[in-house]
Amino acid sequence: MKSKILYIFAIILLVPSCSDYLDEKAITDLTSDRVYNNVQGLKSGLIGIYHHEKTYYTAHAEGRHAMSILSGTDLSVYRTSGDAGAARYNNSMSPTNSTVAFNWTHYYQIVERCNAIITSAETLEMNEEDYNFIMGQAKTARAHAYFFLFRLFDNIYLTTEPTTTLDRTFSPAPAEDVYNLINSDLEDAINMLEWTTNQPGRYTKAVAMHIKAKVAMFQGDWEEAADLATTLINDGPHSLIPDVNDIFLPDDLDHQEALYVYHFNFEEPGEDRLFHRMPLLFMPRYNEVVGVEWDNSMGGYAWGRMYPNDYCLGLYSEDDARMEAYYQRYFTYNNPDKLPEDVELGDTVVVDNAETAFRQIHPGTKKYWDLSKEAIFTQSVKDIIQYRLSETYLMAAEALWRDNREAEALPYFNEIRRRALGPEGEVSSLNEQLIMDENARELAFEGHRWFDLKRMGKLVEQVRLYGGDERHLEPRQNIQEYHVRRPIPQDEIDLMPGYPQNDGYESISK
């Protein structure tokens, strides 16, 4: 499994200025020995990493790469897209699929940049504050990238050295080695970073601790996961937002519950300014109904790609505040110039044809709404929350319960329930189904469900029962046991002779 590979890359992406939050100048199109030979160059390299991370949402016009992780669970039904294989588990999600290739190369590019920064920082003279700042962020970013790759593909290779032109053996790393590297990086980051930062959008001690708790959950190290999660909750500076309506809809998402937020900004000059279209993808095309026009109160401009399915919506009781805060369930007539007969302004839209209703008025999620833009605008710079403290609470509860410490677990679990349902929402005992359902209610469409179901060994079972809906059964019919991991991109295997394809995908390789 030896291959001579020439990696030709710009060490940092072309980002003349990344944002008001990350205000150092990023250096681009230079060799690593010129960029990373001083402290400012290393800090500029970090800016490039943060910029590159955000392209997960922006590199495709329809957010295809992000949608591939948000779909394919028991909570969603996919309407249409040029690449719905991840949602429907059909053969288009193959080793030659461009989304599969992007997931692999995107995160290995981050690893490559982190390796260059970490290796250079170890050889440069600098003060302790700069060293901890640079190494803590770079190690968190590398661990985060490897953790994503490992959860998605299982069989990944490890490298901690910058790549130039060389002969190197590529082979899947043992899981133990992957975990050891990720945990070592995160432990260093926790010790090096501060709880908070004056530049939102940076990795902090809180982010590193949260990710390390997620890693411990995947390892089944319940004691470690519980210790990390409860420490973050009790010793860290973050707290839950009291009202669930205030989590996703404010313009500024750098609030007390948010641990890590991707920032987007139209003010970035040049071609590398970043915008995304996530708000459009989760809301139906309600403007096609005669008498209805785009309006921010119903989500603004929308394309209608993926929706919460009946199973997802059925998990909420009517008195659960998250139903109103997280979902738009009804659409109303709002265009006085085109009202149909016997309809008044403000009446709820009803569409008789089921397939038309699916396209035009199916409930959608509000979690990506951008209320700062005009309703007809098709681009968004709304920030996206990657991690928030409510997930930490649910991890603490699950880890403690699985560690046979239910009495300690209940307060963390009930804190989330109480915020959404009041005191009557509290439970007196836990089981796996309750935990799995509460995770769905709280975190649906935030990018965690597919990974959590895989971790619990429930992905195939849940999708076979609930994926899609009663009229869109492809996920239930198509999913197989091997779908708990994605195929290794064929182009990568071609560059690494002998590297094994993941089981189940060999017959659909090119």
C-alpha positions as CSV (number, residue, x, y, z in Angstrom):
1,M,0.0,0.0,0.0
2,K,2.8,2.4,-1.0
3,S,2.2,5.3,-3.2
4,K,4.2,8.3,-4.4
5,I,1.9,11.3,-4.2
6,L,2.5,14.9,-5.0
7,Y,0.3,17.1,-2.9
8,I,0.1,20.5,-4.5
9,F,-1.8,22.9,-2.4
10,A,-2.0,26.5,-1.2
11,I,-1.2,26.2,2.5
12,I,-3.9,28.7,3.3
13,L,-7.0,29.5,1.3
14,L,-7.3,32.8,-0.5
15,V,-8.8,34.9,2.2
16,P,-7.6,38.5,2.2
17,S,-9.7,39.2,5.3
18,C,-11.8,36.7,7.1
19,S,-14.2,38.6,9.3
20,D,-14.5,41.2,12.0
21,Y,-14.3,38.3,14.5
22,L,-11.1,36.8,13.2
23,D,-9.2,40.0,12.4
24,E,-5.7,38.9,11.7
25,K,-4.6,39.0,8.0
26,A,-4.4,35.6,6.4
27,I,-1.4,34.8,4.1
28,T,-2.0,32.7,1.0
29,D,-0.3,31.0,-1.9
30,L,3.0,30.8,-0.1
31,T,5.1,27.8,0.9
32,S,4.8,26.7,4.5
33,D,8.4,27.6,5.3
34,R,7.6,31.2,4.4
35,V,4.2,31.4,6.0
36,Y,4.9,29.5,9.2
37,N,8.3,30.9,10.1
38,N,6.9,33.4,12.5
39,V,4.1,33.8,15.0
40,Q,2.0,36.1,12.8
41,G,2.2,33.6,10.0
42,L,1.0,30.9,12.2
43,K,-1.9,33.0,13.4
44,S,-2.8,33.8,9.8
45,G,-2.7,30.1,9.1
46,L,-5.3,29.5,11.8
47,I,-7.6,32.1,10.1
48,G,-7.3,30.0,6.9
49,I,-8.4,26.9,8.8
50,Y,-11.5,28.6,10.2
51,H,-12.4,30.0,6.8
52,H,-11.9,26.5,5.2
53,E,-14.1,24.9,7.9
54,K,-17.0,27.2,6.9
55,T,-16.9,26.2,3.3
56,Y,-18.6,23.0,4.4
57,Y,-21.8,25.0,4.1
58,T,-20.8,27.2,1.2
59,A,-18.8,25.1,-1.3
60,H,-22.0,23.9,-3.1
61,A,-24.9,26.2,-4.0
62,E,-27.4,23.9,-2.3
63,G,-25.3,23.1,0.7
64,R,-25.0,19.6,-0.6
65,H,-22.2,18.5,1.7
66,A,-23.8,19.7,4.9
67,M,-27.2,18.3,3.8
68,S,-25.6,14.9,3.3
69,I,-25.0,14.8,7.1
70,L,-28.2,16.4,8.1
71,S,-30.2,13.8,6.0
72,G,-30.4,10.1,6.1
73,T,-31.8,9.9,9.6
74,D,-35.1,8.8,11.1
75,L,-36.3,12.4,11.4
76,S,-36.2,13.7,7.8
77,V,-38.0,13.3,4.5
78,Y,-36.2,14.5,1.4
79,R,-38.1,16.1,-1.4
80,T,-35.6,16.7,-4.1
81,S,-32.0,17.5,-4.9
82,G,-29.3,16.8,-7.4
83,D,-27.7,14.5,-4.9
84,A,-30.1,12.7,-2.6
85,G,-28.2,9.5,-2.2
86,A,-27.3,10.2,1.4
87,A,-31.0,10.7,2.2
88,R,-32.4,7.8,0.3
89,Y,-29.5,5.3,0.6
90,N,-29.4,4.5,-3.1
91,N,-26.4,3.6,-5.2
92,S,-25.7,7.2,-6.0
93,M,-23.9,7.4,-2.6
94,S,-21.0,5.5,-4.1
95,P,-17.2,5.7,-4.1
96,T,-17.4,8.0,-7.1
97,N,-19.9,10.4,-5.6
98,S,-18.7,14.0,-5.4
99,T,-20.2,14.6,-1.9
100,V,-18.3,11.5,-0.6
101,A,-15.1,12.8,-2.1
102,F,-15.7,16.3,-0.6
103,N,-16.3,15.0,2.9
104,W,-13.0,13.1,2.8
105,T,-10.8,15.8,1.1
106,H,-12.3,18.7,3.0
107,Y,-11.3,17.4,6.4
108,Y,-8.0,16.0,5.3
109,Q,-7.1,19.4,4.0
110,I,-7.8,20.8,7.5
111,V,-5.6,18.0,8.9
112,E,-2.9,19.0,6.5
113,R,-3.0,22.7,7.5
114,C,-3.1,21.8,11.2
115,N,-0.1,19.5,10.8
116,A,1.9,22.3,9.2
117,I,1.0,24.8,11.9
118,I,1.6,22.4,14.8
119,T,4.9,21.2,13.4
120,S,6.2,24.7,12.8
121,A,5.0,26.0,16.2
122,E,7.0,23.3,17.9
123,T,10.2,24.6,16.4
124,L,9.7,28.4,16.7
125,E,10.6,30.5,19.7
126,M,7.6,32.3,21.1
127,N,6.1,33.3,24.5
128,E,3.9,30.9,26.3
129,E,0.7,32.8,25.6
130,D,1.2,32.7,21.9
131,Y,2.3,29.1,22.0
132,N,-0.8,28.0,23.9
133,F,-3.1,30.1,21.7
134,I,-1.7,28.7,18.4
135,M,-1.3,25.1,19.5
136,G,-4.6,24.9,21.4
137,Q,-6.6,26.0,18.4
138,A,-4.7,24.0,15.8
139,K,-4.9,20.8,17.9
140,T,-8.7,21.3,18.4
141,A,-9.2,21.8,14.7
142,R,-7.1,18.6,13.9
143,A,-9.0,16.5,16.5
144,H,-12.3,17.8,15.2
145,A,-11.4,16.9,11.6
146,Y,-10.2,13.5,12.5
147,F,-13.2,12.8,14.6
148,F,-15.5,13.7,11.7
149,L,-13.6,11.5,9.3
150,F,-13.5,8.6,11.7
151,R,-17.2,8.7,12.5
152,L,-18.2,8.9,8.8
153,F,-15.7,6.5,7.2
154,D,-14.4,4.3,10.1
155,N,-11.3,3.3,8.1
156,I,-9.1,6.4,7.9
157,Y,-5.3,6.9,7.8
158,L,-3.4,9.0,10.3
159,T,-0.7,11.5,9.7
160,T,0.7,14.2,11.9
161,E,3.4,15.5,9.6
162,P,3.0,18.1,6.8
163,T,2.9,16.4,3.4
164,T,5.1,17.4,0.5
165,T,6.4,14.8,-2.1
166,L,7.3,11.5,-0.6
167,D,6.9,7.8,-0.6
168,R,4.5,6.9,2.2
169,T,2.5,3.8,3.2
170,F,-1.2,4.4,3.5
171,S,-3.3,2.0,5.5
172,P,-6.3,2.3,7.8
173,A,-5.3,3.2,11.4
174,P,-6.5,1.0,14.2
175,A,-9.4,2.7,16.1
176,E,-7.2,2.8,19.2
177,D,-4.6,4.9,17.5
178,V,-7.3,7.3,16.1
179,Y,-8.8,7.8,19.5
180,N,-5.3,8.2,21.1
181,L,-4.4,11.0,18.7
182,I,-7.8,12.8,19.0
183,N,-7.8,12.6,22.8
184,S,-4.2,13.7,23.1
185,D,-4.9,16.7,20.9
186,L,-8.0,17.6,22.9
187,E,-6.4,17.1,26.2
188,D,-3.6,19.5,25.2
189,A,-6.1,22.0,23.9
190,I,-8.2,21.9,27.1
191,N,-5.0,22.7,29.1
192,M,-3.9,25.4,26.7
193,L,-7.0,27.4,25.8
194,E,-9.1,29.8,27.9
195,W,-12.8,29.3,28.6
196,T,-13.8,32.3,26.4
197,T,-12.3,34.4,23.7
198,N,-12.7,38.1,22.7
199,Q,-12.9,36.9,19.0
200,P,-16.0,34.8,18.7
201,G,-15.6,32.0,16.2
202,R,-12.5,30.7,17.8
203,Y,-12.0,27.3,19.4
204,T,-11.9,27.6,23.3
205,K,-11.5,25.3,26.3
206,A,-15.3,24.8,26.3
207,V,-15.3,23.6,22.7
208,A,-12.4,21.2,23.2
209,M,-14.1,19.8,26.3
210,H,-17.4,19.4,24.5
211,I,-15.8,17.6,21.6
212,K,-13.8,15.4,23.9
213,A,-17.0,14.4,25.7
214,K,-18.5,13.4,22.4
215,V,-15.4,11.3,21.7
216,A,-15.7,9.6,25.0
217,M,-19.3,8.8,24.2
218,F,-18.2,7.1,21.0
219,Q,-15.6,5.1,23.0
220,G,-18.2,4.1,25.6
221,D,-16.1,5.7,28.3
222,W,-19.1,6.9,30.3
223,E,-17.2,8.0,33.3
224,E,-14.9,10.2,31.2
225,A,-17.8,11.6,29.2
226,A,-19.8,12.4,32.3
227,D,-16.9,14.1,34.0
228,L,-16.1,16.3,30.9
229,A,-19.8,17.2,30.3
230,T,-20.6,18.0,33.9
231,T,-17.3,20.0,34.3
232,L,-18.2,22.1,31.3
233,I,-21.7,22.7,32.6
234,N,-20.8,23.5,36.2
235,D,-17.4,25.2,35.9
236,G,-17.6,26.8,32.5
237,P,-19.1,30.2,31.7
238,H,-21.9,29.0,29.5
239,S,-25.6,28.5,30.4
240,L,-28.8,27.6,28.8
241,I,-30.9,30.3,27.2
242,P,-34.1,30.4,29.3
243,D,-36.5,30.8,26.3
244,V,-36.1,28.3,23.4
245,N,-37.4,31.0,21.0
246,D,-34.2,33.0,21.6
247,I,-31.7,30.2,20.6
248,F,-31.8,30.4,16.8
249,L,-33.7,33.5,15.7
250,P,-31.5,36.4,17.1
251,D,-29.2,38.0,14.6
252,D,-26.3,37.4,16.9
253,L,-25.9,33.8,17.8
254,D,-22.9,34.3,20.1
255,H,-25.0,33.9,23.1
256,Q,-24.6,32.1,26.4
257,E,-25.7,28.7,25.2
258,A,-23.6,28.7,22.0
259,L,-20.2,26.9,22.4
260,Y,-19.0,27.1,18.8
261,V,-20.5,29.2,16.0
262,Y,-19.5,29.5,12.3
263,H,-19.5,33.1,11.3
264,F,-20.4,34.4,7.8
265,N,-20.0,37.9,6.5
266,F,-21.0,39.7,3.3
267,E,-18.4,42.3,4.1
268,E,-15.5,40.1,3.3
269,P,-13.9,41.5,0.2
270,G,-13.2,39.6,-3.0
271,E,-14.4,36.4,-4.3
272,D,-13.9,34.5,-1.0
273,R,-16.6,36.2,1.0
274,L,-18.9,33.5,2.3
275,F,-22.6,33.1,2.2
276,H,-24.8,30.0,2.4
277,R,-28.3,29.0,1.6
278,M,-29.3,26.9,4.5
279,P,-32.5,28.9,5.3
280,L,-33.8,28.0,1.8
281,L,-33.3,24.3,2.1
282,F,-35.6,23.5,5.0
283,M,-38.7,25.5,4.1
284,P,-41.4,24.6,1.4
285,R,-42.2,26.7,-1.7
286,Y,-45.2,28.3,-0.1
287,N,-45.1,31.2,-2.5
288,E,-46.5,29.0,-5.2
289,V,-49.9,29.0,-3.5
290,V,-52.1,31.7,-5.1
291,G,-52.5,34.4,-2.5
292,V,-49.2,33.8,-0.7
293,E,-45.9,35.6,-1.2
294,W,-42.5,35.3,0.4
295,D,-42.4,36.7,3.9
296,N,-39.8,36.4,6.7
297,S,-42.5,35.5,9.2
298,M,-42.8,32.2,7.2
299,G,-39.1,31.7,6.5
300,G,-38.4,34.0,3.6
301,Y,-37.3,32.7,0.2
302,A,-37.4,28.9,0.1
303,W,-36.5,25.9,-2.1
304,G,-38.0,23.0,-0.1
305,R,-35.3,20.3,-0.2
306,M,-35.7,18.5,3.2
307,Y,-38.3,18.5,5.9
308,P,-39.0,17.1,9.3
309,N,-41.1,14.0,8.8
310,D,-44.2,12.9,10.7
311,Y,-42.2,10.8,13.1
312,C,-40.0,13.8,14.0
313,L,-43.0,16.1,14.5
314,G,-44.9,13.4,16.4
315,L,-42.2,13.3,19.1
316,Y,-43.3,16.7,20.4
317,S,-46.4,17.2,22.5
318,E,-48.5,20.3,21.7
319,D,-47.4,22.0,24.9
320,D,-43.7,21.5,24.1
321,A,-42.3,25.1,23.4
322,R,-39.8,23.7,20.9
323,M,-42.6,22.8,18.5
324,E,-43.3,26.5,17.9
325,A,-39.7,27.7,18.3
326,Y,-38.1,25.1,16.0
327,Y,-40.8,24.6,13.3
328,Q,-43.0,26.5,11.0
329,R,-46.1,24.3,10.7
330,Y,-48.7,26.5,9.1
331,F,-48.7,29.1,6.3
332,T,-51.2,31.9,5.8
333,Y,-52.6,33.9,2.9
334,N,-50.8,37.3,2.9
335,N,-51.2,38.8,-0.6
336,P,-54.3,40.9,-0.8
337,D,-54.0,41.4,-4.5
338,K,-54.2,37.7,-5.4
339,L,-56.6,36.2,-2.7
340,P,-58.7,33.3,-4.0
341,E,-62.4,33.5,-3.6
342,D,-63.7,32.7,-0.1
343,V,-60.3,33.3,1.4
344,E,-59.3,36.1,3.8
345,L,-56.0,37.5,4.7
346,G,-54.5,35.5,7.5
347,D,-56.4,32.3,6.8
348,T,-54.4,29.1,7.0
349,V,-53.4,27.7,3.7
350,V,-54.9,24.3,2.8
351,V,-53.8,22.3,-0.2
352,D,-55.8,19.3,-1.2
353,N,-53.4,17.5,-3.4
354,A,-50.9,15.6,-1.2
355,E,-47.9,15.8,-3.5
356,T,-48.5,19.6,-4.1
357,A,-48.9,20.1,-0.4
358,F,-45.6,18.3,0.1
359,R,-43.9,20.8,-2.1
360,Q,-45.7,23.9,-1.0
361,I,-46.8,23.8,2.7
362,H,-45.0,20.9,4.4
363,P,-43.7,22.0,7.9
364,G,-40.1,23.2,7.9
365,T,-37.5,23.9,10.5
366,K,-36.7,27.4,11.7
367,K,-33.2,26.7,13.0
368,Y,-31.5,28.3,10.0
369,W,-33.9,31.2,9.4
370,D,-32.3,34.5,8.6
371,L,-34.6,37.4,9.6
372,S,-32.0,40.0,8.8
373,K,-32.4,39.7,5.0
374,E,-35.2,40.7,2.7
375,A,-37.7,37.9,2.2
376,I,-36.8,37.5,-1.5
377,F,-33.1,37.3,-0.9
378,T,-31.6,33.9,-1.8
379,Q,-28.3,34.2,0.1
380,S,-27.7,34.2,3.8
381,V,-24.9,35.2,6.2
382,K,-26.7,34.0,9.2
383,D,-24.3,32.4,11.6
384,I,-24.6,28.6,12.3
385,I,-24.4,27.1,15.7
386,Q,-22.2,24.0,15.5
387,Y,-22.3,23.1,19.2
388,R,-24.4,24.3,22.1
389,L,-24.7,23.6,25.8
390,S,-28.0,21.8,25.6
391,E,-26.2,18.9,23.8
392,T,-23.7,18.9,26.7
393,Y,-26.6,18.5,29.2
394,L,-28.0,15.6,27.2
395,M,-24.5,13.9,27.0
396,A,-24.1,14.4,30.7
397,A,-27.5,12.7,31.3
398,E,-26.9,9.8,29.0
399,A,-23.3,9.2,30.2
400,L,-24.3,9.2,33.9
401,W,-27.3,6.9,33.2
402,R,-25.1,4.4,31.2
403,D,-22.6,4.6,34.1
404,N,-25.4,3.4,36.4
405,R,-25.8,6.8,38.1
406,E,-29.4,7.6,37.2
407,A,-30.0,9.9,40.2
408,E,-27.1,12.1,39.0
409,A,-28.3,11.9,35.4
410,L,-31.9,13.1,36.0
411,P,-31.2,16.7,36.9
412,Y,-29.3,17.3,33.6
413,F,-32.0,15.5,31.6
414,N,-34.8,17.3,33.3
415,E,-33.2,20.7,32.9
416,I,-33.8,20.4,29.1
417,R,-37.3,19.0,29.6
418,R,-38.2,21.8,32.1
419,R,-37.1,24.5,29.7
420,A,-39.4,23.2,27.0
421,L,-42.3,21.9,29.0
422,G,-42.2,23.4,32.5
423,P,-42.0,21.3,35.7
424,E,-44.6,18.9,34.4
425,G,-42.1,17.8,31.7
426,E,-39.8,16.2,34.3
427,V,-39.3,12.4,34.3
428,S,-38.5,10.2,37.2
429,S,-36.5,7.6,35.4
430,L,-34.5,7.1,32.2
431,N,-34.1,4.6,29.5
432,E,-32.4,4.5,26.1
433,Q,-35.6,5.3,24.2
434,L,-36.3,8.4,26.3
435,I,-32.8,9.6,25.8
436,M,-32.9,9.0,22.1
437,D,-36.2,10.8,21.7
438,E,-35.1,13.8,23.8
439,N,-32.0,14.1,21.7
440,A,-34.2,14.3,18.6
441,R,-36.6,16.9,20.1
442,E,-33.7,19.2,21.1
443,L,-31.1,18.7,18.4
444,A,-33.0,17.7,15.2
445,F,-31.4,19.2,12.0
446,E,-28.3,20.4,13.8
447,G,-26.0,17.7,12.3
448,H,-25.7,15.3,15.2
449,R,-28.5,12.8,14.7
450,W,-26.8,10.5,12.1
451,F,-23.7,10.2,14.2
452,D,-25.6,9.6,17.5
453,L,-27.7,6.9,16.0
454,K,-24.6,5.2,14.6
455,R,-23.0,5.5,18.1
456,M,-26.0,3.8,19.7
457,G,-26.1,1.1,17.1
458,K,-29.6,2.3,16.1
459,L,-29.1,3.9,12.7
460,V,-30.3,1.1,10.5
461,E,-33.2,0.1,12.9
462,Q,-34.5,3.7,13.2
463,V,-34.3,4.5,9.5
464,R,-36.0,1.3,8.6
465,L,-38.8,2.2,10.9
466,Y,-39.2,5.9,10.3
467,G,-36.9,7.3,7.6
468,G,-38.7,9.3,4.9
469,D,-42.4,9.1,5.3
470,E,-45.3,6.8,4.3
471,R,-45.2,8.0,0.7
472,H,-41.4,8.4,0.4
473,L,-40.1,5.0,1.5
474,E,-36.7,4.8,-0.2
475,P,-34.7,5.2,3.1
476,R,-36.6,2.4,4.8
477,Q,-36.4,0.1,1.8
478,N,-32.8,0.8,0.8
479,I,-30.7,1.1,4.0
480,Q,-28.3,-1.7,4.6
481,E,-26.0,-2.5,7.5
482,Y,-23.0,-1.3,5.6
483,H,-24.6,2.2,5.3
484,V,-23.4,3.0,8.9
485,R,-20.2,4.2,7.1
486,R,-19.6,6.0,3.8
487,P,-17.4,4.6,1.0
488,I,-13.8,5.6,0.7
489,P,-13.7,7.9,-2.4
490,Q,-12.5,6.0,-5.4
491,D,-10.1,8.7,-6.5
492,E,-8.3,8.4,-3.1
493,I,-8.1,4.6,-3.4
494,D,-6.6,5.0,-6.9
495,L,-3.9,7.1,-5.3
496,M,-3.3,4.6,-2.5
497,P,-3.0,1.2,-4.2
498,G,-4.2,-1.6,-1.9
499,Y,-6.2,0.7,0.4
500,P,-9.3,-1.3,1.2
501,Q,-12.8,-0.1,0.2
502,N,-15.3,-0.2,3.0
503,D,-17.5,-3.3,3.0
504,G,-20.6,-3.2,0.9
505,Y,-19.3,-0.6,-1.6
506,E,-16.9,-2.8,-3.6
507,S,-19.5,-3.7,-6.2
508,I,-20.3,0.0,-7.0
509,S,-16.7,1.2,-7.3
510,K,-15.7,2.3,-10.7
